[in-house]
Amino acid sequence: GDAEKGKSKSATCAACHGANGISMIPMYPNLAGQKEQYLILQMKAFRSGDRQNMVMAPMAKGLSDEDINDLSAYYAGLNPGG
Amino acid sequence: GDAEKGKSKSATCAACHGANGISMIPMYPNLAGQKEQYLILQMKAFRSGDRQNMVMAPMAKGLSDEDINDLSAYYAGLNPGG
């Protein structure tokens, strides 16, 4: 995916996952530096319902494959240390 | 949880998630520096089946709450940069 495009699509995500991909909320995972492929799989699972989460379902519903690839590239590229 | 005890219980986990909590396998997530509460929730979800994954289900089945707390403390305490 395209990390730059991903960044431009990440405003909603940043609310919970942090502007730098490090979450401020203990229940919500850090995404910075996470495996790109893993992120893609999880967003697709939230979108399809294979993985169920009331917060993430509506978030993922509106994402295209390209959005998912771009967001995954963006977060995978962030410094894991924040 | 007790990170030292968690470390002693993490041999099986390290096979996929890496000895330093950074996975070598693109499909499997890095755990180093992840949110402790998030890790606890995910392992309990894998154990109960709320979150379904054929690899993680048998791994989580045998874990007690104490094991889960210790493993979560261990991985949350690892350097996210590996």
Backbone of each chain as nested JSON, in Angstrom:
{
  "chains": [
    {"id": "A", "residues": [
      {"number": 1, "name": "GLY", "atoms": {"N": [0.818, -1.214, 0.0], "CA": [0.0, 0.0, 0.0], "C": [0.845, 1.255, 0.0]}},
      {"number": 2, "name": "ASP", "atoms": {"N": [0.194, 2.393, -0.088], "CA": [0.864, 3.692, -0.154], "C": [0.755, 4.357, 1.223]}},
      {"number": 3, "name": "ALA", "atoms": {"N": [1.885, 4.438, 1.934], "CA": [1.857, 4.965, 3.306], "C": [1.381, 6.41, 3.362]}},
      {"number": 4, "name": "GLU", "atoms": {"N": [1.772, 7.203, 2.349], "CA": [1.342, 8.614, 2.348], "C": [-0.18, 8.707, 2.266]}},
      {"number": 5, "name": "LYS", "atoms": {"N": [-0.728, 7.935, 1.325], "CA": [-2.198, 7.934, 1.209], "C": [-2.801, 7.422, 2.503]}},
      {"number": 6, "name": "GLY", "atoms": {"N": [-2.148, 6.387, 3.094], "CA": [-2.652, 5.821, 4.335], "C": [-2.718, 6.875, 5.42]}},
      {"number": 7, "name": "LYS", "atoms": {"N": [-1.691, 7.701, 5.455], "CA": [-1.656, 8.742, 6.482], "C": [-2.856, 9.657, 6.332]}},
      {"number": 8, "name": "SER", "atoms": {"N": [-3.182, 9.969, 5.079], "CA": [-4.278, 10.923, 4.856], "C": [-5.622, 10.291, 5.229]}},
      {"number": 9, "name": "LYS", "atoms": {"N": [-5.65, 8.964, 5.319], "CA": [-6.92, 8.287, 5.647], "C": [-6.979, 7.907, 7.123]}},
      {"number": 10, "name": "SER", "atoms": {"N": [-5.985, 8.312, 7.898], "CA": [-5.857, 7.748, 9.246], "C": [-6.416, 8.631, 10.358]}},
      {"number": 11, "name": "ALA", "atoms": {"N": [-7.079, 9.73, 9.985], "CA": [-7.559, 10.657, 11.022], "C": [-8.456, 9.945, 12.035]}},
      {"number": 12, "name": "THR", "atoms": {"N": [-9.411, 9.177, 11.554], "CA": [-10.33, 8.489, 12.478], "C": [-9.57, 7.504, 13.348]}},
      {"number": 13, "name": "CYS", "atoms": {"N": [-8.64, 6.805, 12.748], "CA": [-7.884, 5.773, 13.501], "C": [-7.098, 6.401, 14.648]}},
      {"number": 14, "name": "ALA", "atoms": {"N": [-6.547, 7.61, 14.342], "CA": [-5.652, 8.249, 15.319], "C": [-6.378, 8.549, 16.624]}},
      {"number": 15, "name": "ALA", "atoms": {"N": [-7.684, 8.695, 16.559], "CA": [-8.451, 9.024, 17.762], "C": [-8.206, 7.988, 18.848]}},
      {"number": 16, "name": "CYS", "atoms": {"N": [-8.15, 6.701, 18.453], "CA": [-7.945, 5.639, 19.451], "C": [-6.516, 5.109, 19.422]}},
      {"number": 17, "name": "HIS", "atoms": {"N": [-5.945, 4.993, 18.235], "CA": [-4.639, 4.363, 18.105], "C": [-3.48, 5.347, 18.229]}},
      {"number": 18, "name": "GLY", "atoms": {"N": [-3.821, 6.635, 18.436], "CA": [-2.76, 7.622, 18.651], "C": [-2.249, 8.213, 17.356]}},
      {"number": 19, "name": "ALA", "atoms": {"N": [-1.895, 9.487, 17.385], "CA": [-1.413, 10.177, 16.182], "C": [-0.119, 9.538, 15.681]}},
      {"number": 20, "name": "ASN", "atoms": {"N": [0.641, 8.922, 16.609], "CA": [1.893, 8.279, 16.196], "C": [1.754, 6.756, 16.225]}},
      {"number": 21, "name": "GLY", "atoms": {"N": [0.521, 6.298, 16.311], "CA": [0.286, 4.854, 16.27], "C": [0.477, 4.152, 17.596]}},
      {"number": 22, "name": "ILE", "atoms": {"N": [0.7, 4.945, 18.664], "CA": [0.808, 4.376, 20.009], "C": [-0.468, 4.79, 20.753]}},
      {"number": 23, "name": "SER", "atoms": {"N": [-1.256, 3.796, 21.105], "CA": [-2.555, 4.06, 21.704], "C": [-2.448, 4.657, 23.099]}},
      {"number": 24, "name": "MET", "atoms": {"N": [-3.399, 5.551, 23.42], "CA": [-3.438, 6.13, 24.77], "C": [-4.364, 5.294, 25.651]}},
      {"number": 25, "name": "ILE", "atoms": {"N": [-5.041, 4.352, 25.049], "CA": [-6.093, 3.623, 25.744], "C": [-5.656, 2.16, 25.906]}},
      {"number": 26, "name": "PRO", "atoms": {"N": [-5.542, 1.696, 27.164], "CA": [-4.969, 0.361, 27.41], "C": [-5.636, -0.774, 26.656]}},
      {"number": 27, "name": "MET", "atoms": {"N": [-6.92, -0.661, 26.36], "CA": [-7.626, -1.747, 25.678], "C": [-7.329, -1.768, 24.184]}},
      {"number": 28, "name": "TYR", "atoms": {"N": [-6.837, -0.636, 23.659], "CA": [-6.649, -0.537, 22.203], "C": [-5.177, -0.698, 21.867]}},
      {"number": 29, "name": "PRO", "atoms": {"N": [-4.88, -1.495, 20.854], "CA": [-3.488, -1.834, 20.553], "C": [-2.693, -0.7, 19.911]}},
      {"number": 30, "name": "ASN", "atoms": {"N": [-1.404, -0.735, 20.199], "CA": [-0.474, 0.08, 19.43], "C": [-0.42, -0.514, 18.022]}},
      {"number": 31, "name": "LEU", "atoms": {"N": [-0.316, 0.345, 17.013], "CA": [-0.223, -0.137, 15.634], "C": [1.134, 0.188, 15.022]}},
      {"number": 32, "name": "ALA", "atoms": {"N": [1.84, 1.146, 15.633], "CA": [3.111, 1.608, 15.052], "C": [4.098, 0.453, 14.93]}},
      {"number": 33, "name": "GLY", "atoms": {"N": [4.626, 0.25, 13.739], "CA": [5.625, -0.778, 13.504], "C": [5.098, -2.197, 13.497]}},
      {"number": 34, "name": "GLN", "atoms": {"N": [3.766, -2.326, 13.549], "CA": [3.177, -3.671, 13.508], "C": [3.384, -4.274, 12.109]}},
      {"number": 35, "name": "LYS", "atoms": {"N": [3.29, -5.583, 11.979], "CA": [3.468, -6.264, 10.695], "C": [2.375, -5.831, 9.701]}},
      {"number": 36, "name": "GLU", "atoms": {"N": [2.78, -5.362, 8.518], "CA": [1.839, -4.877, 7.509], "C": [0.818, -5.954, 7.141]}},
      {"number": 37, "name": "GLN", "atoms": {"N": [1.303, -7.163, 6.904], "CA": [0.416, -8.255, 6.5], "C": [-0.597, -8.556, 7.607]}},
      {"number": 38, "name": "TYR", "atoms": {"N": [-0.133, -8.528, 8.856], "CA": [-1.035, -8.785, 9.979], "C": [-2.128, -7.721, 10.033]}},
      {"number": 39, "name": "LEU", "atoms": {"N": [-1.75, -6.46, 9.857], "CA": [-2.733, -5.368, 9.886], "C": [-3.773, -5.545, 8.785]}},
      {"number": 40, "name": "ILE", "atoms": {"N": [-3.31, -5.921, 7.596], "CA": [-4.243, -6.137, 6.484], "C": [-5.236, -7.238, 6.852]}},
      {"number": 41, "name": "LEU", "atoms": {"N": [-4.706, -8.338, 7.376], "CA": [-5.577, -9.469, 7.728], "C": [-6.606, -9.069, 8.783]}},
      {"number": 42, "name": "GLN", "atoms": {"N": [-6.17, -8.271, 9.76], "CA": [-7.103, -7.916, 10.855], "C": [-8.189, -6.973, 10.359]}},
      {"number": 43, "name": "MET", "atoms": {"N": [-7.823, -5.98, 9.535], "CA": [-8.848, -5.047, 9.047], "C": [-9.861, -5.771, 8.149]}},
      {"number": 44, "name": "LYS", "atoms": {"N": [-9.346, -6.712, 7.352], "CA": [-10.276, -7.482, 6.503], "C": [-11.185, -8.363, 7.367]}},
      {"number": 45, "name": "ALA", "atoms": {"N": [-10.616, -8.884, 8.455], "CA": [-11.415, -9.729, 9.354], "C": [-12.485, -8.896, 10.068]}},
      {"number": 46, "name": "PHE", "atoms": {"N": [-12.121, -7.677, 10.459], "CA": [-13.124, -6.805, 11.078], "C": [-14.197, -6.448, 10.056]}},
      {"number": 47, "name": "ARG", "atoms": {"N": [-13.782, -6.213, 8.814], "CA": [-14.725, -5.822, 7.754], "C": [-15.683, -6.964, 7.449]}},
      {"number": 48, "name": "SER", "atoms": {"N": [-15.167, -8.181, 7.408], "CA": [-16.019, -9.331, 7.051], "C": [-16.776, -9.864, 8.26]}},
      {"number": 49, "name": "GLY", "atoms": {"N": [-16.305, -9.525, 9.454], "CA": [-16.945, -10.04, 10.67], "C": [-16.297, -11.311, 11.182]}},
      {"number": 50, "name": "ASP", "atoms": {"N": [-15.271, -11.786, 10.464], "CA": [-14.537, -12.962, 10.956], "C": [-13.96, -12.655, 12.326]}},
      {"number": 51, "name": "ARG", "atoms": {"N": [-13.57, -11.419, 12.494], "CA": [-13.136, -10.969, 13.818], "C": [-14.137, -9.939, 14.292]}},
      {"number": 52, "name": "GLN", "atoms": {"N": [-14.712, -10.179, 15.463], "CA": [-15.83, -9.331, 15.865], "C": [-15.398, -8.302, 16.895]}},
      {"number": 53, "name": "ASN", "atoms": {"N": [-15.737, -7.056, 16.633], "CA": [-15.482, -5.999, 17.61], "C": [-16.418, -4.848, 17.284]}},
      {"number": 54, "name": "MET", "atoms": {"N": [-17.181, -4.445, 18.311], "CA": [-18.241, -3.456, 18.061], "C": [-17.696, -2.104, 17.64]}},
      {"number": 55, "name": "VAL", "atoms": {"N": [-16.467, -1.819, 18.108], "CA": [-15.904, -0.516, 17.74], "C": [-15.326, -0.588, 16.324]}},
      {"number": 56, "name": "MET", "atoms": {"N": [-14.612, -1.684, 16.034], "CA": [-13.901, -1.747, 14.768], "C": [-14.806, -2.096, 13.575]}},
      {"number": 57, "name": "ALA", "atoms": {"N": [-15.918, -2.782, 13.848], "CA": [-16.778, -3.201, 12.713], "C": [-17.2, -1.999, 11.854]}},
      {"number": 58, "name": "PRO", "atoms": {"N": [-17.777, -0.954, 12.472], "CA": [-18.193, 0.182, 11.637], "C": [-17.011, 0.908, 11.005]}},
      {"number": 59, "name": "MET", "atoms": {"N": [-15.864, 0.871, 11.681], "CA": [-14.676, 1.519, 11.124], "C": [-14.242, 0.822, 9.833]}},
      {"number": 60, "name": "ALA", "atoms": {"N": [-14.233, -0.513, 9.919], "CA": [-13.693, -1.283, 8.795], "C": [-14.696, -1.394, 7.648]}},
      {"number": 61, "name": "LYS", "atoms": {"N": [-15.983, -1.308, 7.997], "CA": [-17.041, -1.511, 6.967], "C": [-16.778, -0.639, 5.744]}},
      {"number": 62, "name": "GLY", "atoms": {"N": [-16.402, 0.613, 5.993], "CA": [-16.312, 1.553, 4.877], "C": [-14.992, 1.525, 4.144]}},
      {"number": 63, "name": "LEU", "atoms": {"N": [-14.107, 0.599, 4.502], "CA": [-12.771, 0.614, 3.896], "C": [-12.692, -0.271, 2.66]}},
      {"number": 64, "name": "SER", "atoms": {"N": [-12.084, 0.26, 1.62], "CA": [-11.825, -0.554, 0.422], "C": [-10.527, -1.326, 0.655]}},
      {"number": 65, "name": "ASP", "atoms": {"N": [-10.251, -2.282, -0.207], "CA": [-8.981, -3.023, -0.115], "C": [-7.816, -2.047, -0.209]}},
      {"number": 66, "name": "GLU", "atoms": {"N": [-7.96, -1.025, -1.08], "CA": [-6.858, -0.071, -1.253], "C": [-6.661, 0.726, 0.045]}},
      {"number": 67, "name": "ASP", "atoms": {"N": [-7.781, 1.136, 0.663], "CA": [-7.676, 1.847, 1.942], "C": [-6.92, 0.993, 2.956]}},
      {"number": 68, "name": "ILE", "atoms": {"N": [-7.31, -0.273, 3.024], "CA": [-6.709, -1.189, 3.998], "C": [-5.21, -1.341, 3.727]}},
      {"number": 69, "name": "ASN", "atoms": {"N": [-4.858, -1.489, 2.457], "CA": [-3.435, -1.628, 2.123], "C": [-2.664, -0.36, 2.469]}},
      {"number": 70, "name": "ASP", "atoms": {"N": [-3.266, 0.796, 2.184], "CA": [-2.578, 2.062, 2.448], "C": [-2.424, 2.298, 3.95]}},
      {"number": 71, "name": "LEU", "atoms": {"N": [-3.518, 2.056, 4.705], "CA": [-3.45, 2.245, 6.162], "C": [-2.431, 1.292, 6.778]}},
      {"number": 72, "name": "SER", "atoms": {"N": [-2.412, 0.058, 6.267], "CA": [-1.467, -0.928, 6.817], "C": [-0.037, -0.519, 6.538]}},
      {"number": 73, "name": "ALA", "atoms": {"N": [0.219, -0.013, 5.328], "CA": [1.578, 0.44, 4.981], "C": [1.972, 1.604, 5.88]}},
      {"number": 74, "name": "TYR", "atoms": {"N": [1.004, 2.504, 6.109], "CA": [1.292, 3.668, 6.947], "C": [1.679, 3.248, 8.369]}},
      {"number": 75, "name": "TYR", "atoms": {"N": [0.831, 2.451, 9.004], "CA": [1.099, 2.09, 10.404], "C": [2.328, 1.184, 10.542]}},
      {"number": 76, "name": "ALA", "atoms": {"N": [2.505, 0.279, 9.589], "CA": [3.686, -0.603, 9.658], "C": [4.975, 0.209, 9.58]}},
      {"number": 77, "name": "GLY", "atoms": {"N": [4.878, 1.359, 8.901], "CA": [6.075, 2.171, 8.712], "C": [6.381, 3.113, 9.855]}},
      {"number": 78, "name": "LEU", "atoms": {"N": [5.459, 3.215, 10.81], "CA": [5.703, 4.133, 11.924], "C": [6.688, 3.528, 12.923]}},
      {"number": 79, "name": "ASN", "atoms": {"N": [7.413, 4.395, 13.612], "CA": [8.399, 3.94, 14.596], "C": [7.696, 3.236, 15.752]}},
      {"number": 80, "name": "PRO", "atoms": {"N": [8.043, 1.956, 16.01], "CA": [7.349, 1.227, 17.068], "C": [7.507, 1.869, 18.44]}},
      {"number": 81, "name": "GLY", "atoms": {"N": [8.57, 2.674, 18.574], "CA": [8.782, 3.325, 19.86], "C": [7.946, 4.585, 20.012]}},
      {"number": 82, "name": "GLY", "atoms": {"N": [7.226, 4.944, 18.918], "CA": [6.341, 6.103, 19.005], "C": [7.043, 7.408, 18.651]}}
    ]},
    {"id": "B", "residues": [
      {"number": 1, "name": "GLY", "atoms": {"N": [0.518, -8.679, 35.995], "CA": [1.177, -10.006, 35.995], "C": [2.649, -9.901, 36.298]}},
      {"number": 2, "name": "ASP", "atoms": {"N": [3.309, -11.038, 36.406], "CA": [4.738, -11.1, 36.737], "C": [5.529, -11.375, 35.46]}},
      {"number": 3, "name": "ALA", "atoms": {"N": [6.259, -10.361, 34.986], "CA": [6.96, -10.476, 33.698], "C": [8.009, -11.585, 33.729]}},
      {"number": 4, "name": "GLU", "atoms": {"N": [8.681, -11.754, 34.874], "CA": [9.697, -12.813, 34.942], "C": [9.044, -14.172, 34.745]}},
      {"number": 5, "name": "LYS", "atoms": {"N": [7.946, -14.396, 35.48], "CA": [7.238, -15.68, 35.303], "C": [6.768, -15.796, 33.86]}},
      {"number": 6, "name": "GLY", "atoms": {"N": [6.291, -14.657, 33.288], "CA": [5.813, -14.668, 31.904], "C": [6.906, -15.106, 30.958]}},
      {"number": 7, "name": "LYS", "atoms": {"N": [8.109, -14.617, 31.213], "CA": [9.225, -14.985, 30.337], "C": [9.426, -16.489, 30.363]}},
      {"number": 8, "name": "SER", "atoms": {"N": [9.319, -17.092, 31.569], "CA": [9.578, -18.534, 31.681], "C": [8.479, -19.332, 30.981]}},
      {"number": 9, "name": "LYS", "atoms": {"N": [7.336, -18.702, 30.752], "CA": [6.218, -19.427, 30.1], "C": [6.157, -19.13, 28.607]}},
      {"number": 10, "name": "SER", "atoms": {"N": [7.125, -18.365, 28.088], "CA": [6.956, -17.839, 26.732], "C": [7.678, -18.621, 25.641]}},
      {"number": 11, "name": "ALA", "atoms": {"N": [8.239, -19.771, 26.001], "CA": [9.026, -20.513, 24.999], "C": [8.189, -20.818, 23.748]}},
      {"number": 12, "name": "THR", "atoms": {"N": [6.984, -21.327, 23.946], "CA": [6.151, -21.692, 22.788], "C": [5.809, -20.446, 21.966]}},
      {"number": 13, "name": "CYS", "atoms": {"N": [5.539, -19.371, 22.674], "CA": [5.133, -18.126, 21.978], "C": [6.263, -17.628, 21.079]}},
      {"number": 14, "name": "ALA", "atoms": {"N": [7.506, -17.776, 21.618], "CA": [8.659, -17.202, 20.914], "C": [8.833, -17.819, 19.526]}},
      {"number": 15, "name": "ALA", "atoms": {"N": [8.344, -19.036, 19.368], "CA": [8.511, -19.713, 18.078], "C": [7.929, -18.875, 16.945]}},
      {"number": 16, "name": "CYS", "atoms": {"N": [6.776, -18.238, 17.203], "CA": [6.143, -17.434, 16.148], "C": [6.329, -15.938, 16.391]}},
      {"number": 17, "name": "HIS", "atoms": {"N": [6.276, -15.532, 17.645], "CA": [6.312, -14.1, 17.949], "C": [7.726, -13.568, 18.169]}},
      {"number": 18, "name": "GLY", "atoms": {"N": [8.722, -14.481, 18.057], "CA": [10.107, -14.018, 18.158], "C": [10.613, -14.003, 19.583]}},
      {"number": 19, "name": "ALA", "atoms": {"N": [11.875, -14.327, 19.771], "CA": [12.457, -14.376, 21.127], "C": [12.391, -12.995, 21.778]}},
      {"number": 20, "name": "ASN", "atoms": {"N": [12.402, -11.934, 20.961], "CA": [12.334, -10.577, 21.536], "C": [10.964, -9.94, 21.299]}},
      {"number": 21, "name": "GLY", "atoms": {"N": [10.002, -10.771, 20.922], "CA": [8.641, -10.27, 20.741], "C": [8.393, -9.617, 19.399]}},
      {"number": 22, "name": "ILE", "atoms": {"N": [9.391, -9.71, 18.507], "CA": [9.216, -9.189, 17.154], "C": [9.127, -10.393, 16.221]}},
      {"number": 23, "name": "SER", "atoms": {"N": [7.96, -10.539, 15.595], "CA": [7.711, -11.736, 14.805], "C": [8.555, -11.773, 13.535]}},
      {"number": 24, "name": "MET", "atoms": {"N": [8.973, -12.994, 13.149], "CA": [9.704, -13.161, 11.879], "C": [8.731, -13.451, 10.76]}},
      {"number": 25, "name": "ILE", "atoms": {"N": [7.46, -13.621, 11.106], "CA": [6.486, -14.119, 10.127], "C": [5.453, -13.012, 9.886]}},
      {"number": 26, "name": "PRO", "atoms": {"N": [5.338, -12.548, 8.639], "CA": [4.503, -11.368, 8.348], "C": [3.064, -11.467, 8.824]}},
      {"number": 27, "name": "MET", "atoms": {"N": [2.532, -12.683, 8.864], "CA": [1.125, -12.827, 9.267], "C": [0.951, -12.739, 10.784]}},
      {"number": 28, "name": "TYR", "atoms": {"N": [2.05, -12.933, 11.516], "CA": [1.939, -12.981, 12.98], "C": [2.424, -11.667, 13.576]}},
      {"number": 29, "name": "PRO", "atoms": {"N": [1.669, -11.136, 14.533], "CA": [1.957, -9.808, 15.071], "C": [3.186, -9.745, 15.989]}},
      {"number": 30, "name": "ASN", "atoms": {"N": [3.806, -8.582, 15.955], "CA": [4.79, -8.267, 16.984], "C": [4.025, -8.077, 18.292]}},
      {"number": 31, "name": "LEU", "atoms": {"N": [4.621, -8.536, 19.389], "CA": [3.973, -8.374, 20.696], "C": [4.767, -7.425, 21.59]}},
      {"number": 32, "name": "ALA", "atoms": {"N": [6.043, -7.21, 21.26], "CA": [6.915, -6.408, 22.122], "C": [6.347, -4.998, 22.283]}},
      {"number": 33, "name": "GLY", "atoms": {"N": [6.185, -4.584, 23.539], "CA": [5.712, -3.237, 23.838], "C": [4.241, -3.006, 23.562]}},
      {"number": 34, "name": "GLN", "atoms": {"N": [3.506, -4.111, 23.259], "CA": [2.064, -3.946, 23.01], "C": [1.383, -3.634, 24.345]}},
      {"number": 35, "name": "LYS", "atoms": {"N": [0.18, -3.099, 24.292], "CA": [-0.581, -2.758, 25.507], "C": [-0.895, -4.032, 26.313]}},
      {"number": 36, "name": "GLU", "atoms": {"N": [-0.531, -4.035, 27.601], "CA": [-0.738, -5.208, 28.455], "C": [-2.226, -5.6, 28.491]}},
      {"number": 37, "name": "GLN", "atoms": {"N": [-3.097, -4.627, 28.681], "CA": [-4.529, -4.907, 28.775], "C": [-5.033, -5.509, 27.462]}},
      {"number": 38, "name": "TYR", "atoms": {"N": [-4.556, -4.993, 26.349], "CA": [-4.977, -5.506, 25.047], "C": [-4.548, -6.966, 24.888]}},
      {"number": 39, "name": "LEU", "atoms": {"N": [-3.321, -7.271, 25.305], "CA": [-2.814, -8.66, 25.187], "C": [-3.667, -9.602, 26.034]}},
      {"number": 40, "name": "ILE", "atoms": {"N": [-4.007, -9.15, 27.262], "CA": [-4.843, -9.983, 28.14], "C": [-6.176, -10.264, 27.457]}},
      {"number": 41, "name": "LEU", "atoms": {"N": [-6.788, -9.198, 26.921], "CA": [-8.101, -9.366, 26.281], "C": [-8.023, -10.335, 25.098]}},
      {"number": 42, "name": "GLN", "atoms": {"N": [-6.931, -10.228, 24.301], "CA": [-6.847, -11.087, 23.117], "C": [-6.631, -12.548, 23.5]}},
      {"number": 43, "name": "MET", "atoms": {"N": [-5.769, -12.796, 24.486], "CA": [-5.53, -14.207, 24.873], "C": [-6.792, -14.815, 25.476]}},
      {"number": 44, "name": "LYS", "atoms": {"N": [-7.528, -14.013, 26.238], "CA": [-8.788, -14.542, 26.799], "C": [-9.793, -14.803, 25.686]}},
      {"number": 45, "name": "ALA", "atoms": {"N": [-9.781, -13.918, 24.654], "CA": [-10.711, -14.105, 23.538], "C": [-10.344, -15.35, 22.733]}},
      {"number": 46, "name": "PHE", "atoms": {"N": [-9.047, -15.589, 22.57], "CA": [-8.631, -16.808, 21.858], "C": [-9.009, -18.035, 22.692]}},
      {"number": 47, "name": "ARG", "atoms": {"N": [-8.857, -17.927, 24.011], "CA": [-9.163, -19.062, 24.898], "C": [-10.652, -19.381, 24.888]}},
      {"number": 48, "name": "SER", "atoms": {"N": [-11.483, -18.332, 24.88], "CA": [-12.938, -18.554, 24.928], "C": [-13.513, -18.808, 23.536]}},
      {"number": 49, "name": "GLY", "atoms": {"N": [-12.767, -18.436, 22.503], "CA": [-13.282, -18.609, 21.141], "C": [-13.976, -17.354, 20.634]}},
      {"number": 50, "name": "ASP", "atoms": {"N": [-14.056, -16.307, 21.471], "CA": [-14.625, -15.039, 20.999], "C": [-13.821, -14.524, 19.818]}},
      {"number": 51, "name": "ARG", "atoms": {"N": [-12.559, -14.769, 19.86], "CA": [-11.689, -14.479, 18.715], "C": [-11.191, -15.808, 18.192]}},
      {"number": 52, "name": "GLN", "atoms": {"N": [-11.428, -16.049, 16.918], "CA": [-11.141, -17.38, 16.378], "C": [-9.855, -17.371, 15.579]}},
      {"number": 53, "name": "ASN", "atoms": {"N": [-8.984, -18.315, 15.915], "CA": [-7.772, -18.482, 15.131], "C": [-7.27, -19.897, 15.384]}},
      {"number": 54, "name": "MET", "atoms": {"N": [-7.073, -20.653, 14.293], "CA": [-6.767, -22.072, 14.447], "C": [-5.414, -22.318, 15.113]}},
      {"number": 55, "name": "VAL", "atoms": {"N": [-4.518, -21.332, 14.945], "CA": [-3.198, -21.517, 15.554], "C": [-3.259, -21.144, 17.024]}},
      {"number": 56, "name": "MET", "atoms": {"N": [-3.932, -20.035, 17.332], "CA": [-3.904, -19.523, 18.7], "C": [-4.855, -20.278, 19.639]}},
      {"number": 57, "name": "ALA", "atoms": {"N": [-5.895, -20.874, 19.089], "CA": [-6.877, -21.541, 19.975], "C": [-6.211, -22.594, 20.867]}},
      {"number": 58, "name": "PRO", "atoms": {"N": [-5.461, -23.544, 20.282], "CA": [-4.835, -24.551, 21.15], "C": [-3.774, -23.948, 22.077]}},
      {"number": 59, "name": "MET", "atoms": {"N": [-3.147, -22.858, 21.631], "CA": [-2.137, -22.222, 22.478], "C": [-2.792, -21.638, 23.73]}},
      {"number": 60, "name": "ALA", "atoms": {"N": [-3.935, -20.989, 23.494], "CA": [-4.574, -20.273, 24.614], "C": [-5.354, -21.208, 25.526]}},
      {"number": 61, "name": "LYS", "atoms": {"N": [-5.807, -22.316, 24.943], "CA": [-6.667, -23.248, 25.713], "C": [-6.035, -23.578, 27.055]}},
      {"number": 62, "name": "GLY", "atoms": {"N": [-4.727, -23.861, 27.044], "CA": [-4.095, -24.357, 28.261], "C": [-3.647, -23.287, 29.23]}},
      {"number": 63, "name": "LEU", "atoms": {"N": [-3.975, -22.017, 28.926], "CA": [-3.448, -20.94, 29.778], "C": [-4.423, -20.583, 30.903]}},
      {"number": 64, "name": "SER", "atoms": {"N": [-3.883, -20.43, 32.086], "CA": [-4.699, -19.952, 33.208], "C": [-4.729, -18.428, 33.152]}},
      {"number": 65, "name": "ASP", "atoms": {"N": [-5.593, -17.822, 33.934], "CA": [-5.627, -16.357, 34.013], "C": [-4.268, -15.827, 34.453]}},
      {"number": 66, "name": "GLU", "atoms": {"N": [-3.626, -16.55, 35.372], "CA": [-2.327, -16.083, 35.859], "C": [-1.283, -16.145, 34.746]}},
      {"number": 67, "name": "ASP", "atoms": {"N": [-1.325, -17.245, 33.973], "CA": [-0.402, -17.36, 32.835], "C": [-0.596, -16.177, 31.884]}},
      {"number": 68, "name": "ILE", "atoms": {"N": [-1.863, -15.885, 31.605], "CA": [-2.176, -14.805, 30.659], "C": [-1.68, -13.466, 31.192]}},
      {"number": 69, "name": "ASN", "atoms": {"N": [-1.89, -13.238, 32.484], "CA": [-1.414, -11.976, 33.07], "C": [0.102, -11.889, 33.033]}},
      {"number": 70, "name": "ASP", "atoms": {"N": [0.768, -13.009, 33.335], "CA": [2.239, -12.997, 33.346], "C": [2.802, -12.809, 31.927]}},
      {"number": 71, "name": "LEU", "atoms": {"N": [2.24, -13.537, 30.967], "CA": [2.717, -13.417, 29.579], "C": [2.484, -11.998, 29.062]}},
      {"number": 72, "name": "SER", "atoms": {"N": [1.328, -11.429, 29.429], "CA": [1.018, -10.071, 28.95], "C": [1.983, -9.057, 29.553]}},
      {"number": 73, "name": "ALA", "atoms": {"N": [2.297, -9.235, 30.84], "CA": [3.251, -8.32, 31.485], "C": [4.62, -8.437, 30.823]}},
      {"number": 74, "name": "TYR", "atoms": {"N": [4.983, -9.688, 30.519], "CA": [6.291, -9.914, 29.893], "C": [6.393, -9.21, 28.529]}},
      {"number": 75, "name": "TYR", "atoms": {"N": [5.425, -9.477, 27.656], "CA": [5.499, -8.906, 26.3], "C": [5.309, -7.388, 26.292]}},
      {"number": 76, "name": "ALA", "atoms": {"N": [4.431, -6.904, 27.161], "CA": [4.225, -5.441, 27.221], "C": [5.513, -4.733, 27.646]}},
      {"number": 77, "name": "GLY", "atoms": {"N": [6.323, -5.449, 28.428], "CA": [7.548, -4.833, 28.934], "C": [8.724, -4.9, 27.985]}},
      {"number": 78, "name": "LEU", "atoms": {"N": [8.558, -5.635, 26.884], "CA": [9.693, -5.75, 25.948], "C": [9.812, -4.491, 25.101]}},
      {"number": 79, "name": "ASN", "atoms": {"N": [11.023, -4.208, 24.661], "CA": [11.278, -3.018, 23.847], "C": [10.563, -3.141, 22.501]}},
      {"number": 80, "name": "PRO", "atoms": {"N": [9.662, -2.194, 22.187], "CA": [8.911, -2.315, 20.937], "C": [9.8, -2.333, 19.702]}},
      {"number": 81, "name": "GLY", "atoms": {"N": [11.022, -1.807, 19.859], "CA": [11.933, -1.784, 18.721], "C": [12.678, -3.098, 18.554]}},
      {"number": 82, "name": "GLY", "atoms": {"N": [12.457, -4.033, 19.507], "CA": [13.072, -5.367, 19.404], "C": [14.446, -5.427, 20.063]}}
    ]}
  ]
}
